Amino acid sequence: SLIEAAAREALEETAHPFTPTALIGIYQWTRPDGEVTYLRFSFAGEVGEVIAGRALDAGIVRALWLTRDEIAACRARHRSPLVLQCVDDYLAGRRMPLALLRHYDG
């Protein structure tokens, strides 16, 4: 499911267990050149303690915990404007139930 994928990706990219508890939003943005469209699902949740010795996904050097201002200060490095929008929505208290995301097997 999408919720399971979010938990798995967070673990693989940060070495921290993550349990999604709410959906912050679903965001779509197309690059100005029209070549790539991003569809982002943003989750709030509970983060566990780092799993010592767990390797991060290939290409990920480290996980950093940044403030909103620190994230805003490096906008040029963001893949899209969705990064900061997700943070702002989280800080504004935007939360929707995970039940909005329906998963069907079979």
CORHU-V219695 format. One record per pair of residues at least 4 apart in sequence whose C-alpha atoms are under 8 Angstrom apart, sorted by the first residue. I is the first residue (numbers start at 1). J is the second residue. Records with the same first field share a line. If there is no record, write none. Layout:
# CORHU-V219695
I: J, J
This chain:
# CORHU-V219695
1: 5, 103
2: 6, 101, 103
3: 7, 20, 98
4: 8
5: 9
6: 10, 20, 43
7: 11, 17, 18, 19, 20
8: 12, 18
9: 13
10: 14, 15, 16, 17, 18
11: 15, 16, 17, 18
12: 16, 55, 56, 57
13: 56, 57, 60, 63
14: 50, 56, 62, 63
15: 50, 51, 52, 54, 55, 56
16: 47, 48, 49, 50, 51
17: 47, 48, 49, 50, 51
18: 45, 46, 47, 48
19: 45, 46, 47
20: 43, 44, 45, 46
21: 43, 44, 45, 46, 97, 98
22: 43, 44, 45, 95, 96, 97, 98
23: 41, 42, 43, 44, 95, 96, 97, 98
24: 41, 42, 43, 44, 86, 89, 90, 94, 95, 96
25: 41, 42, 43, 86, 89, 94, 95, 96
26: 39, 40, 41, 42
27: 38, 39, 40, 41, 82
28: 37, 38, 39, 40, 82
29: 37, 38, 39, 80, 82
30: 34, 35, 36, 37, 38
31: 35, 36, 37, 80
40: 82
42: 86
44: 90, 95
56: 60, 61, 62
66: 70, 71
67: 71
68: 72, 84, 87, 88
69: 73
70: 74
71: 75, 84
72: 84
74: 78
75: 81, 84
78: 83
79: 83
81: 85
82: 86
83: 87
84: 88
85: 89
86: 90
87: 91
88: 92
89: 93, 94
90: 94, 95
96: 100
